[in-house]
Amino acid sequence: MTALPTTSSSPTANRKPSAMAPEKKYKCQFCNRAFSRSEHRSRHERSHTKERPFKCMKCRSTFVRRDLLLRHDRTVHAKDGGVPLHSDVKRRSGPKTSPIAGPSKPSVGIDTATLEQIEASSDGMVDIETAAMLMTDFHHKAMASQEPEGAGEASEPIISPNGPALLEPSVAYNPGSVALPQMPWDNFMPQSVTEPKAHSISSSISGSQDSTQLPFNTSTLAQPHPHQLPPIVEAQISVGDALAPAFQSLNSSMPVSGFATPEAALSPYPSMLGPVSPVDYRRSPGPTQPLTVAKAPQLNSEEQCTKIFENIKKCDGESALLDTFRLPSMAVVNRYLSTYFNLLHPHLPFLHPASFVPTEASAPLLLAILSIGALYTFEQDHAYMFHIGSKVLVNQFLQNKENFSSRKCPLWAMQSTLLNMIFASWSGDPKGLEWACSVKSLVANMVAGNRYELKNRTEAREGAQPTHEEWIEDEGCRRTYYAVYIFFGLLTMTYNHTPAISFNEFDTLELPSSESLWSAEPADEESWRESLTASTIITFREAHDSLFQGESVRYSAFATRVMINALFLEVWYHKRSPEALQDVVTEYKLRLALETWEKSMELCEPETVVVQLSAPHKGHPLIFNAMAQYRNTRARLLVDLKSVQEALRYHDSYEVAAAMTNARDRVKRNQEMLKVIQFCFDCIEVAAVQGIRWVARTSATNWSVEHPLCGMDLMVILTLWLYRLEHDEEPATEEELSMYNKLRNLFDDDSVNVYGAKLSSVVARLWGSMIDEVVVWGITKLMGEAFKLHSQALTGYEDDSSSRSGSATPSMASHRVEALEMQTAY
């Protein structure tokens, strides 16, 4: 609010108001509040969007303003030593006028031409993502200026002026390229100036005195919000229309920029030396190692494209593809290779990028890789062309191979089929899932036969260490087996499909090595053997037995992901056994194993491979993914949502939403349930602290599909527990009230007013809107729609019960909500 000019004898008192204060031409796109400077407007808009772009390089904390980061550094990290952060005034100040002053350190700033270009391209209105990412880029440059000479010689490019770059860590935007289209958020957000100011998210979740006394239904369904979201049943922008082919070639050697976790944040040393743990580098054992960035395989000439096409023709003995298949240009193929190896490969690293040569790779495997790479660039036509082509070539190989045996099946056939199953299972198409299920037993047989051959090769060495090439071949086999095992576990978790591979299949098989060893390029054979000897590699059986005996184990990040998948399947088998209700001993052992698994993460092998993905964790994404399944597994010990999982098989969002709401009786209110709700809180807090909208736009390409899959059960449990708490006759206990308010404090008042008064409906709607904002895998769109319908159902039941009682607005329920009809909700 601008203060009125006061009477004064000063010459400036007679000036016009326009001369008194700068023109306020920068308006907030959410509440229309005006600001005189774009950076002030950007800082204000973070109160709406919850972006926290200022990251502490010494811990995991994030902040909305730099001054808060500076205060945090002074108060928390002062005792740790190291170079302290400096304020903007110190960093921007020029050389002093004293004649004895030496040469000043160059100030860190953002190029003025870039700022002018950004403002010109947006007609004076810089969108919030560009502003936030610009501030983050400025912050990273400021941190780089404080590192020793030579640590940051490579200059970081300023972010694209055309809009937010979701894949900024690894995407090189060429002039004239098309940026990822913006979703029409202006249609969903309130524009009135009279809207209340949004509250910032509290990461510490310390409930205030007012929130402690918050009743469950004081603001229930008063008047519909004037800017409420449009009905979910209306047609929405399709993925093909909204997300046009947009991404240019990815360059894995590009310096980290934008929202990527900077390399300095991954290392406690400014000179880029480790070790870097997937969990916390301060606790990670191991020698100091230089950090490396894996490079995606690329083509160097159009002749290589011609050779790839010739390879495809050789594999296509029946000429089934020649009429419809077209290989894109070299630039497009390189883009797909980069998106696969930079965006999917870190989450399931069974291929060896250093030795992968596209012109020499099997044609079906290369097509499967390109299909998923095209998905991540939202080019679905190319994605399905490659996917179908890969399936056709694999089928031709299997049908034309005489005396086929799983023992003699090449590894590329298993890897190609695995990628095709991943593509089909998460595509959002029920036919794709049916096909994936039809070949599960075939892939399981491939694993069994190939593992037997690996065992024979290992025994033939008679205890001698393999050469580097032999180890890469063997390790590639092991990683492929475990990748299949993890994928089958996700099918069981999502669709309640019976596992096709049991843990007995692996038994004495070694767990995967660290990503550092897998990606290492030793200078000679002797150094390679030293690295292998220094690594901690144990068998699957040894790790399994140690977890159930309560003994913490040290293994790699990939092995961590494998073992939590094994524990999840143990829980699934236990809950499906007829004796599960009486078998207290087994459940105790499972809880002990899960707790031991969590403790073992502190002993993880140190990882020195920098993964340029933007995620709220320090270290390798495999740990982040493993924690998502860990929370789901802990919840499965108490709540079984079998009906929801089975409804998901048929990809009908209305049926899935009905199964969600009808499962309310499975969610109880007791002390054990509060522990599960804590895991649900941890799941949604990850997104809330980062910023719901930021996660909605970036997680689809930066996070694994495992996060929405693992979060499905947790969010259903959370919404039903909140619904019970808001409507049951039984009053809430102090612990339940405390948890309720912790959850309420994650969201600002505007979100609650827009999505509905009841917190159960708010959580369902926000989660659904978040996971289907930007879609790579169609399954997330289905889940998002189901959660939105579930949110409407929770509110609809409330409307129905209040109309029956004759009250204008619902009050605290005096009786249990009766059986609820889905027709009323929709």
N, C-alpha and C positions, 0 to 999 in steps of 0.2 A: 504494500500500500504506500503510495507516494505522499510524503508530508507536504502540507500547504506551506507556501512561502510566508515568512514572517516579516513584519515591518522593521526596517533597518536603515541606518544612514549610509551604509556601504553602497558604493556605486553599483554593485551587482544586484542590489535590491530592486532597481528599476528595469532590469532586463526582462525580456519575455520569458514565459515559462519554458519554452523550448530551449532557451539558453541556460536555464537553471539546472536542468537534469537531462541526461541523454535520452533519446527516444527509445521507448521500450517496444522493439519490433520483433523480439523472439518470444513466441507464445508456446506454452506447454501444450502438447497435442492431446493431453488427457483432461486438463481442467481449464485451459485457455488463459492461465495466468501469464502475464507478460513480463519479460526481462530485457534489460538493456544489453546484455552480453550473452552470447551463445553458450559459454561455459557455465554461466549461472543457470541457464535454462536446463542444460544437460544434467547438472548436479541435482536440480529440483526433480527432474523426471525420474531419477533413480529412486525417489521415494514412492513412485508408482510402480515401477517395473522390478524393483528389488535387485538390480544389478549391483555387484560388489567388485568393481574392477581393480581395486588396489590390493594386491596380494603381498603378504609378508614373505620375504625370501628366506626367513629363518624358521618359520613354522607354518601351520596350515591356515592361519587366520586370514580373513578377507575383510575389506572395509569399503564403505561407500565414498569416503572422502580421504584425501591424502593426509590432512592434519590428524585424523584419527589414527592412521597408520603410523605417523611420526610419534604420536603420544604412546601408542602401543610399543613401538621400538624402544623408546626411552624408559618406559616403566617395566617392561617385561624382559627385554633382551639386554639391558644395560650391563647386567652382571655376567653375561656370556662373553663379553669382549667383542672384538671384530670392529669393522668400520661402521659407525653410526650413520643413520640416514640424516639428510639435511632438508631443511624446509625449502619451499619453492623460492623464497626471497633470496636465500643464500645461493641456490643453484642458478638463479637467473641474474644475479647481480653481476655487473660488468667489472672491469679493472678499476681499482681505486685511483684517485687523482694524484696520490703522493708520488713525487718524482723518484722515490727509491723503491717503488713497488715493482716487483718482478713481473714476468709474463703471467697473465691470468689464465686460469683453466677454462677452456671453451665451455660456454654455457650450453645446457641441454634444452632444446626447444623443438617445437614443431614447425616445419617449414611453412612460412606465411603463404607462399603460393599454393600449397596444398589446402590450407584452410580456405583461401579464396575460391579455389576450385570446388571444394565441397559445398560451400555456401551457394556458389553460382549454380551448381548442378541440382540443388534442392530448393531453389527459389527462396533462399533465406531461411529455410526450415530444415535444419539438420536432424535426420531421424535419430531415434534414441540409440539404435544399435551402432550407428556410425559414431555418434558422440561417445558412447561408452567404450567402444573399441579404440577410438582415437586417444582417449584418456589412458587406456591400458597400454597402448603403444608408447605414449609419452612417458608413462611410469617405467616401462621396461628400459627405455633409453636412459632415463635418469639413473636406474640401478646399474646399467652397463657403464655409465660414466664414472662410477665409483670403484670399478674393478681395476686390477692392475693393468699396466700397459700390455697390449698384445692379447688380452683376454677377449676383447670384443672388436677385433679389427674389421670383421665383416659388418657392413652397414645393414641395418634392418630397413626394409622398404616401408614407407608410409602405407597405411591401409588404403584399400581401393575407395575412391570417392563416390563410387556408384552405389554403395550400400554396404550392408554388413557382409563380411566374408565368413561364412560358417566354417569353411575349411581353411581358415587363414594359416594354420601351421604348415600346410603343405601344398597349397594351391597357388600357382603363379598366374595371376590374371593378366592376360594380354590385352593391349589396347583394342577397344571395340568389342570385347567379350561381353556376354550377357550375364549379369549377376543373377543370383537366385531370386526369383520374384518374391516380393513382400506379401505376406498374408494380410488380408483386409482387416487389420485389428481396429482401425478407426470405427468400423461399423459395430464393434462389440464393446468399446470402452465408452464411459460417460464423458460427455463434452460440456456439460453445464458448469458454469463458473461457481454455482452454489453448492457443488459437491463438497462433502467434508474432506479435509486433508487426509491423505493416506498415512497410515502408521508404518513405520519401518519395521522390518522383521527383526526379531531379537534372536540371535543365535544362541544366547545363553538360556533362553526360555525361563526367565525368572518371573513368575507371575506377579503382577502388581496387586495392591490391596483391593483395587476395584475389580480386577478380573477374578480374584478369589471368590468374591460374592456373586459372580455372574450366574444368574438362573438360566435354566436350559431353554426356556421358551418365553422370555420377556418380549422378544421382538418377532415372534413367530407370525409370518404371513400377514403383516399389517396391510400395506398397500404394495402392489407390484412396483418394482423399481422402474423409473421412467426409461432407463437405458438397459433393461434386462436383455440377456442374450436371446436371439431369435429361437423359435422352437426347433428342436433337434430334427423333427420329421421333415423340415423343409430341405430342399436340395442344397447341397453345399458344394463348394469348389472342389472339383475332382483333382486327384494328384496329377493326372496328365495335363490338365489345363493350368493348374497353379504352379506346378514345378516343371517348367520347360527345360529342355536340355540346356544347361547353363555353364557347367564347369569346364574350365580350360585345363590344359595339361598340368599335372601335378609334378612338382620338382622336389624330390626328397632331400636334395642338398640345400634347399632354401632355408635361410635362418628363421628361427622361431619368431613369430610375431603374433599380434592379435591376442586372442584369449588363450593361446597355447601356454602350457606350463613352461616357463623359460628354463633353459638348461641350468641357469644359476640356482633356480629353486630346487633342482634335483640333486644338487651337490652342496655339501657344507663348505667346500673350498672354492674360492673365486677362480682358481686356475683350472676348473673343470676336472677335478680328480675326485674319485669316489672313495669308499664304496657307496653305492646308492641302493638302499633296501626297498623292496616293494612296500614296506610298511613304514619304517622310520630309520633313516640312515644313521641316527645317533645310537641305535641299539644293534645295528647290523654288524656281525663279525666279518672278517675277511680282509685281504690285503687291499691297499689302495690301487685302483685301476683307472685308466683313462676312460672317459665316457665316449661312446660312439653313437652314431645315428645310422640305422640301416637304410640302404638305398634300394628303391624298387627297381626291378629289371626293366629295361627299356630297349626299344628298337632304334637303330642308328641310320637306317636307310630304307627306301622304298623296296629295294631288292630283297630285304628281309621279309617285308610283307608278302612279296611274291613267293618266297620260299615257304612261308606259313600256309599260304593258299594251296601250294603244291602238296604240302603235308596233309592238308584236309582232303584233297582229291584222292590221295593214295589210300587214306583210311576209308573213304566213301566208296567202297567197292561196288555198291549197288546204285551209285549215282542218284541217291535220294535227296541230296542237298543242292546239287548244281543249279537247278532251276530257280530256287528261291533264296539261296544263301548269297550274301554279299559281304566281303570283308571290308571294313571301313579303312580310311586312310591311316598312315603311320601315326599322325598326331592323335587321332581318336583312339587307336589301339594303345598308345602310350598312356593316354589319360585313363583308360580302363585298368591297365596294369598298375598304375600308380594308386588309383582309388582302392583296388583290392589289397595291395600290399601295405598301404598306409592306414586303411580304415577297417578292414576285416581281419587281415592276417594277424595283427597283434592280439586279437581276442581268441584266435584258434591257430596258433603258429605251428602247423604240421609240415608246411613246405619250407625249403631251404632257399631263401632269396639269393644268397651269394652264388649258388651253383645252378640256379634256375635260368636257363637260356630259352627264350620264347621260340626261337627257330628250331631248337632241338627237342623241345618238350613234346609230349604226346598231344596230338590234335584235340582229342576229347577233353583232356585236362585243361588245355589252354582255353578252349571255348567255355568251359565251366567257369574258369577264373574271370574271363572277360564278361560273362553274363552277370556275375555279381558286381564286377567293377562298373558295368553300365547301370545297375540298380542304384548304386551310390551317386551317380550323376543324374538320376531321375530320367534316364533315357530308356523307357520300358520297351519300346519296339526293338531296339538292339538287344536289350537284356533277354527278351523271350526268344529272339532269333538265335542267339548264342546258346541259350539253355536247351532249346529243342534240338539244335544241331548236335550238341554234346550228347544228349540222350540217344539220338539216332545212331551216332557213331559207336557208342558203348554197346548198344543193342546188337549192332552188326558184328562187332568183335566177339561178343559172347555167343551169338548164334552160329557164326561161321567157324568158330574155333573147335577143331575136332578133339574129342576126348577131354573135354573141359574138366579141370580139377581146381578146386579152391587153393590147393598147394602151389599150383603153377600159374595162378592168376597174377598178372603184373600189378605192382603197387599203384600205377597210374589209374588202373581201372577202378580200384577201391577209392582213390582220392577223387576221381571224377564223379563217381556215383554219390559220394558223400556230399560234395558241393551241390550237385543237382538235387539231392534230398533236402539240403538246407534251403535252397532256392524255393523248392515246391512247398515245403512244410510251413514256411513263414510268409508265403505269398498272399495269404488271405483268400485263396481259392480252395474250396473243399476238394475239388478234383485233384489238385496238386498233392494235398495231404493223403488222399486215397492211394495215389501212385507211390508216394514215399513209403507208406505202410506196406505196400505190396512187395517192395524190394528189401525190406528190413532183414528178412531171413537170409537173403542172398548176400548182403553185406556182412552179416554176422558170420556166415560160413567163410567168406573171404578173409575175415580177421582171424578166424580159427586156423585155417589152412596156412595163411601167410606167417602167422606166429609160430607154427610148427616148423616151418622152413627156417625161420630166424633162429629158433632154438638149435636146430641141427648145425647151422653155420657157426653159432657161438661155441657149441661143444667141440666142433672140429678144430678150433684153434687151441684147444687143450690148455686153457688158462692164459695164453699169450694175449697181450694187448692188441687191439686192432689198429691198423693204420688210420690216418685221418680220413681218407676216402671211405674205408670200410666202416668207420664209426658213423660218418654222415649217412651212409646207406642204412645202417642198423637203427640209428636214432630216428631217421625219417620214418621207418616202419613203426617203431614204438609210438612216436607222436601221432601217426595216423590212426593206430589202434585206439589210443586214448581219446583222440578227437571224435571218433565214432562213438565211443563210450559216453562222452560228455553229451554229444548230440542226442543219443538215445535217451539219456537221462532227462534232457529238456523235453523230449516228446512225452515221457512219462509224467513229468511235472505239469505240463500244459494240457495234455489231452487224456491223461490217465491210461495210457497205453502200457501194456505189460512189457517190461524190459526185455530186449532181445539178446542181451549179453549180460551174464552174471559176473560178479567180481572173481569167481573161481577161474574164469577164462584167463586171467592175467597172472595171478598167484606169484610165481618167481620172476615175472617180467620186471625189469628195471623201470623205475619212474623216469619221466622226462628230465633232462638236464636243465641247467639254468639257460636263460636266453643269451647270456653273455658267452657261454661256451658254445652254444648252438650257432651263434653268429660270428664267432671268432675266426680270424684268418691268420693263423700262425705263420711265422717266417720260415720255419723248418719243422721237421718231424719231431725233433727233440723237444722243442718248446711246446709243441702240441701235446706230447706225452706228459710233460710237467703240468700243463693246465688240466689235463684229464685226471691225473693223480691227485691234484689239489682239490678237485670238485667232490662234493658230497652227493653220491648217487646211491640210493637204496632201492630195494625191490618193493613192489606193491604189497606183498604179504607182510614184510617187515614193518612198513608204515602202518598198515591196517591193524596189526597186532599191538603195536606200540600205542596207538590212539585208544584202543579199547582197554589197555592196561594203565591209562593215565600218564603215559610217558611222552613228553614233548619231543617232537622229531624235527630234524632240520632237513629240508628239501627245497626244491626250486619253486618259483611262482606257478609254473605250469603244473607241477606235482600238487601244489596246494589246491588248484582248481580240480584236479582229478580226485583228490581225496574227499573233498566236500561233496562231489558228485556221488562217490561211493557211499558216504554216510547218508546222503539223501535217499538213495535207493534202499539202504538198510532200514531207514524209517518207513519208507513206502511198503516194503515187504512186511514189516512188523505190524503196521496199521491194517494191512489186508489179511492178516492171519486170524483165524477164528479165536485163538487164545489171547488176543492182544489185550482184552480188558483185564484178564487175570494175570498176565505176564508182567509183573512189576519189575522183576530182575532185569529183563531185557531192556525195558524202558530206562531203567537206571543206568545201564551200561551205555545206552545210546546217548544219554545226556552227558555222561562222563566223556565219551569220545568226542562229542561236539565241543565241549569246553576245552578239552585238550587240543583239538584242532585249532581253536581260536588262539590259544596260548602259543602254539607252534609257529604262528605267523611272525612272532618276534625273532625267531631263529632262521627265517627264510634266507636262502642263498642271496647274496647281494647282486643286484642287477645293474649293469653299467650300460645297457642299451637304452638310449633315450627314445621314448615313443612320443611323437609330436601330436598328441591328442589332448583336447581340452576336457578335463574331468576334475572333479573335486577330490583328488587324491594325489599323493606323492608316490611315484613309482610306477610299476607296470600295471596295465589295465586288468591283467588276469586276477590280481588281488581284489580289485574293485568288483569284478564279476563274481569272484568266489564269495565275497561278503554278501552279495545279493542273494545267492542261493543258500548261504548259511542262515540268513534271516527267515527265508521261506521254510527251510528245514526245521528250524526251531518252532515255527508256527504249526507245521504239520504234525508235530508231536501231540498237539492238543486239539486242533480243529481240522477236520477233513471235509473239504469242499468238492467231493467227488462229483456231485451233480453239476456243478459249474464247469468242471473240466470236461465232462462228457458232452455238455451242451456246446462247448467250444469246437468240438470236432466237426460240427455241421455248419458253422460260420453263419449263424442267424443271430443278429445282435439282439432281437426281441426275445428269443429263447434264452440267450445268455443272460440278459438282464432279469428275466423272470426267475431263472435259477439262482441268480445272486440274491434277489429279495426273498425268495422262498427259503433260503438257507439261514434265515435269522434265528431259528430255534437252535442251530448248532453252535451259536455264539453265546456262551454263558457269562455270568458276572461273578467272578471269584478272584482269589489272589493269583491263581495260576494264569488266568486270562489276562490279568494286568501285566504279567511278564511278556505275554505275546503282544499286547498292545504297545509295549515299549519297543519291540522290534518293528512294529508298524510305524511307530513314531520316528524311529531312526531312518526308516525307508523314506518317508515323506519329508523329513527334515533335510535330507541331502538335496532334494529339489528346492525346498523353500529357502534355504540359506543361500543357494546359488542364484535364486530368482526363478520363479515358475515360468515366466515368459522366456527368459534366456535359455532355460533347460528345454522348453518346448521347441525352440528353433535350432538348437545345436546338438541335443542328445541323440537325435536320430542318426547323425553321421559320426559323432564322436564316441558315443557309448555303444555297448553291445546290445543286441536285441534281447539278451538275457535279462536286462533290467525291467522292461515292462512285463516280460513273462514271469519273472520271479515276484514282481510287485503285485501281480494280479490277485493272488490269494490274500496278501497282506492288506490291500486296500478294501477288498470285500469284507474281510473280518473287521477292519477299523470302522467302516461306515455302519455295519450292522451293530457293532458294539456301541457306537455313538447313538444310534437309533434306539437301542434298548435303554440306554442311560437317559435319553430325553423323554421316553414314553412309559417306562415301567412304573408301577405303583411303588416299588421298593425304593426308598430314598438312597441317594448316592453316598458312599462312604467318603472319608477324607482323602483316601488314596485315589479313588475314582474321580473325585472332584479336582484333585491336583492334576491328574493326567488330562482330564477334559480341558482344563485351562491352559496347560502346556500346549495342547493341540490348537486351542483357540488363538493363542498368542502368535502362532505361526502366520496367521493371515491378518491383513489389515481390514479395517471396517468397510472399505469400499468393496472388497471381494465378497464379504458376507452379504452386503446389501444387494449386490448384483446377482449373486447366485442363489440367494434364498436365505431365510433367517436361521434355519436349522443347520448346525454344523455338520451333521451326517450328510445332508444334501450338498453342502458346500464342498466337502472333501471329494465326494463322488464326481461332482461336476468339474472341479478343477483338475482332478487327475485325468478324467476323460479328455478334457480340452488340451491337456499338456501332451499326452502321448499320441494324439492324432493330429497335431499341428503340422509337423513336417514328417512325411511318411516315406521311409525306405522300404520297410517290410509291411505288406498289407495287413498282417495280423494285428499290428498296433492300431490301425484304423478301425478294425472290427472291435477291439477292446475299448477304444475310446468311445465309439458309439454306444456300446453296451453300458459303459459307466454313466454316460449322459442320460440314457434311458433309466438306469438304476436311480440316478439322482431325481429324475422326474417321478419315479415310482415312490420314493420315500416322501416327497412332498405331496404327491397325489393322494397317498393313503391318509396323510394328515388332513388334507382338505376333506376327504370323504368322511373321516371320523368326526370332524368338527361339524359338518353339515347335518349329520345324523343326530348329534346332540343338541342342535339348534343354537349353538353359540356362534357369534360373529367371528371371533378369532379363537383359535384353539388354545386351550390352557393345559396345565399339567394333567396328563391322562389319569383319570380316576379308575381306570380299568385297563386290563391288557388289550392291546389292539387285536381285533379278531382276524380271522383268516382274510387275507387281502386279495382282491381280484386284480389280475393284471390288466383287465379291460379298463378299470377305473383309472389306472395310472397312465395309460397311453391314450 
